[in-house]
Amino acid sequence: MPETKQQVDINQLNQAKANVTLTQNLLNQAIEKCSSDPILALEAVKQAANEIAQAQTAVSQVQSVMQTQQSQ
């Protein structure tokens, strides 16, 4: 059975980068609205946490593939 190496998915890294950029924007929004609109600030923080989780998942998947490639 031939070995098949998994490819590093650049799209996953680009998605993680986009998640981080969106997180920065959401946190800036939360900071700006913290006093004037705490409900909106809380929603921005919740969404930022979700974006961070998605970025972490994508990066972890790519890291796993890269580590597997190194061990082959």
N, C-alpha and C positions, 0 to 999 in steps of 0.2 A: 504494500500500500504506500503510495508516494506521500511525502510530507507536503502539507500545504501551509505556508506561512500566512498569518493574518496580516492584512495591510493596516497601517495606521490610518485612521479615518480623519483626514484633515477637516472634513465637514464637522466632526464632533468638536474639534478644537476651535473652529470658527464659531460654533454655536456657544461653546463655553465663554468665549471672548465676548460675544454679544450679550450673554446673560450677565456677565460682569459689568459691562457698560450700562445695561439697563438697571442693574443694582445700584450703580453710582448715581444715576439719575433719580431713582426712587428714594434713595437716602437723602439726596439733596432736597427733594420735595418734602420729605418728612421733617428735615431740619427747618426748612422755611415755614412749614405749616404747624409746627409743634405748638406754638402759643395760640395762633389764630383759629386753627381747625384741627383739634387733636384727633378727631375721628378719621379725617383724611390722612393725617400723619400716621395713625395706626395702620390703616389699610396699606399705605405705601411701605411701611416696615414689614407687614405680613407678605406683601408681594416680593419685596427684596429678599426675604428669607427663602421664599420659593425659588427665586432666580438663583440664589446661592446654591441651593440644593441641586438644582438642575445642572449648574456648572460643575459642581463637585462630582456628580455622577458621570458626566461626559469625560472629565479629566481622569477620573479613576479608571474608566473603561480603556481609554487610550494608554494610560500608564500600564495597565495589566497586559495589553497587547505588546507594548514595547518590552516589558520585562520578560514576557514569554519568548519574544524574538531573541533577546540577548542570551537566554538559556539554551537555545537550540544550536 
